Every structure is written in structure tokens, then in C-alpha cells.
Amino acid sequence: MWLINLLAPPRYERSIDVFGGSGTVTLNLDCPQVNLKVYNDFNGNLVNLMRCAREMPLALLRELGFLTLNSRDDFELCKKFIEQEEFTEEDLKRELFLTEIMFEPPSARQMKKLLTQKAKHRDIKRAATYYKILRYSFNANGDTYGGKKCDVRRFFVDIWNFSRAFSEVTIENKDFEALIKQYDRENAFVYCDPPYFEAEGFYAVVFTKEDHTRLHDTIKEAKGYVMVSYNYAPEILELYQDFYIFYTTRPNSMSHKEGDVYEEIIMTNYDPRPFIKEKGRQLTLFPMLNISSEGEYKLIHEPPKALVV
Ligand SMILES: C[S@@+](CC[C@H](N)C(=O)[O-])C[C@H]1O[C@@H](n2cnc3c(N)ncnc32)[C@H](O)[C@@H]1O
């Protein structure tokens, strides 16, 4: 997160977290001038959880209190529930529309109220179930039971704090292309942390090779400042030749080997070096290797011309 803030422009009026996931980036971007914060993720279960945690934290906490998850069997049951209980906003809209056609106005009003209440309850149940799955799963991807011990009381603090911190955030559930086209402006900072290259199957939402290319082609046209994070992959380096590319490493939390690191690249459609100076961190005598108190990074590719200045 320190490198994202270091390489980000010092001033922007809207932040767009295109692949928002846990919301960590939305919450930790360091720019006081922002007047619009957008969090987005294409995973409907995750976005439902974010919305419920923000708008109905008490109902979610109550629902969590009734759920216990002690074994792999419980975990599989939760997963089944999530897989089957997909009731989207589109479904609700359709039901409400049909209600209007099928009933006289007074009965339709009552039916609509019931349907909306029921949908809310279902959302809360779905959110609580999904939250538990994430908290108990291996590496928080909701796929395999990790057998982790969790202190349920901790959930309460986390959800309560999240609800307050996310109160001003616009939450969206769109594919990245539609989202970027909707919110991109000259004064925007668009941050993209897409599913890692060749990590298909790790995330609930499928992201293909064509999607990686589509992402590059979309942000290449952006008017705002764009930053993209990836795992280090030659295919991505090749795809992003028109961007500035920085290399960094972080401890690999998935590895059991001590000192094992994960190689990452961070790319920008603008030259961030003047911003680093402006933030008071001078480049070192060794221009290819910058060492700050938080970690190391180096510029490994400079395009002939920045896409955005
Ligand atoms: C690497 S994770 C983002 C992690 C996030 N930065 C965090 O701090 O938790 C990638 C996210 O992209 C989402 N995603 C996958 N395909 C998408 C799409 N087409 N549009 C928007 N989001 C998508 C996934 O659901 C996943 O949460």
C-alpha cells in the first residue's frame, strides 16, 4: 500500500478502486482532496456483503450471531447456500415489475413492500454466510476450508469500523470496462488490481487472457491517472510497454519457506517520479534502485512518452 500512495499523484478529486476486493485500497488511499470515492467489484456476493456491512451492520451482526461454522461440513453448506441463493437486483426489479402488472394498486403496494423486505433479509443472510466463508477459508478466497480459528467477537469490531469508514464510498458492481468509462475524468485516480495473470480459478469471478488485454486497451484511453498492479509476468510486461513499469517484492504469505518473496509490478500511464520528489522522498544516488523505509522498488521500463501528463 505504501508504494501505491508513493507513486500516486499528490492531488486528485476522485478515486476509483476498479477491482476493489476487500476494500483495503479504497480505505487507505492517502489523498485528502478526494470528493468522490468509488469502490467496485464484479463479484456480486462480495459487493452484497460490502453494502450490507455498510448499510445494515447491526442486522448483519445479528445474523452472524446465529451462524456457527465449526467444520468442513458447515463450510460446504455455506458454499452451497451462496451458490444457490443468487437473487440479484435485476431479479428483484423483475419481481416488482410483475407485481405492478398482476395486482391492483393497493395490493401491489403491499406485495412490493413484502418483496423488498424479503430481498433485504435474503441479502443479509447471504452476506453473513459469505463473510464467514471468507473469514474461514484458506487465504480468504472463499474456495477451500482453511480450518482457521477465528474469534467471532473480532467480526463485530471489524464490521462496525468498516461501516463507518465506508459511509461515504460509492459501491458499484460492474465489469471494469463499464465502470472505467463511467467514472474516468481528468482529475481521477483510477487504481486497478485485477486478478493476477495466470491465476484463473483463484477468484470467484473468471478473468481470462482476453480480459487482461481488454483491461489494457480500456485504460490506455483513460483521461485520468491510472495505476495497475500485477504479479511479475513477461506477458504483462510486453502488454504494458506504453506504461511506466516499477518492480517490487513483498513477503509471500502463501509460502512456507522463510524469506520467500512475491514479485510484483506496478504500472502507471503517467510519470510518477516528479510526484515522488514532491512528496519529499528524493530518488537515491542509484536511480535504478530506490530504497525507502518501507521497502524497495525500481523503475524497469520507461515508455517514450507518457500517455497522461
Ligand atoms: C486481486 S483482487 C483485488 C484485491 C484488492 N485490491 C484488495 O485489496 O483486496 C481482484 C478482484 O477483481 C474482481 N474482479 C474479477 N473480474 C472482474 C471484472 N471483470 N471487473 C471488476 N472486478 C473484477 C475479483 O472479484 C477480485 O475481488
The ligand as an SDF file (V2000), in Angstrom:
LIG
                    3D

 27 29  0  0  0  0  0  0  0  0999 V2000
   -6.5710   -9.0640   -6.9110 C   0  0  0  0  0  0  0  0  0  0  0  0
   -8.2470   -8.9400   -6.3800 S   0  0  0  0  0  0  0  0  0  0  0  0
   -8.2970   -7.3090   -5.7650 C   0  0  0  0  0  0  0  0  0  0  0  0
   -7.7700   -7.2200   -4.3620 C   0  0  0  0  0  0  0  0  0  0  0  0
   -7.9940   -5.8600   -3.7080 C   0  0  0  0  0  0  0  0  0  0  0  0
   -7.0740   -4.8610   -4.2060 N   0  0  0  0  0  0  0  0  0  0  0  0
   -7.8580   -5.9540   -2.1970 C   0  0  0  0  0  0  0  0  0  0  0  0
   -7.1610   -5.1460   -1.5820 O   0  0  0  0  0  0  0  0  0  0  0  0
   -8.4930   -6.8410   -1.6080 O   0  0  0  0  0  0  0  0  0  0  0  0
   -9.1470   -8.8530   -7.8880 C   0  0  0  0  0  0  0  0  0  0  0  0
  -10.6370   -8.5830   -7.7300 C   0  0  0  0  0  0  0  0  0  0  0  0
  -11.1680   -8.3360   -9.0510 O   0  0  0  0  0  0  0  0  0  0  0  0
  -12.5170   -8.7850   -9.0800 C   0  0  0  0  0  0  0  0  0  0  0  0
  -12.9040   -8.9510  -10.5000 N   0  0  0  0  0  0  0  0  0  0  0  0
  -12.7440  -10.0360  -11.3060 C   0  0  0  0  0  0  0  0  0  0  0  0
  -13.1760   -9.7850  -12.5460 N   0  0  0  0  0  0  0  0  0  0  0  0
  -13.6270   -8.5030  -12.5710 C   0  0  0  0  0  0  0  0  0  0  0  0
  -14.1770   -7.6500  -13.5770 C   0  0  0  0  0  0  0  0  0  0  0  0
  -14.3650   -8.0880  -14.8390 N   0  0  0  0  0  0  0  0  0  0  0  0
  -14.4840   -6.3640  -13.2500 N   0  0  0  0  0  0  0  0  0  0  0  0
  -14.2990   -5.9120  -11.9640 C   0  0  0  0  0  0  0  0  0  0  0  0
  -13.8120   -6.6910  -10.9600 N   0  0  0  0  0  0  0  0  0  0  0  0
  -13.4560   -7.9660  -11.2500 C   0  0  0  0  0  0  0  0  0  0  0  0
  -12.4820  -10.0710   -8.2660 C   0  0  0  0  0  0  0  0  0  0  0  0
  -13.7700  -10.3810   -7.7670 O   0  0  0  0  0  0  0  0  0  0  0  0
  -11.4620   -9.7340   -7.1660 C   0  0  0  0  0  0  0  0  0  0  0  0
  -12.1030   -9.2950   -5.9870 O   0  0  0  0  0  0  0  0  0  0  0  0
  1  2  1  0
  2  3  1  0
  2 10  1  0
  3  4  1  0
  4  5  1  0
  5  6  1  0
  5  7  1  0
  7  8  2  0
  7  9  1  0
 10 11  1  0
 11 12  1  0
 11 26  1  0
 12 13  1  0
 13 14  1  0
 13 24  1  0
 14 15  1  0
 14 23  1  0
 15 16  2  0
 16 17  1  0
 17 18  1  0
 17 23  2  0
 18 19  1  0
 18 20  2  0
 20 21  1  0
 21 22  2  0
 22 23  1  0
 24 25  1  0
 24 26  1  0
 26 27  1  0
M  CHG  2   2   1   9  -1
M  END
$$$$
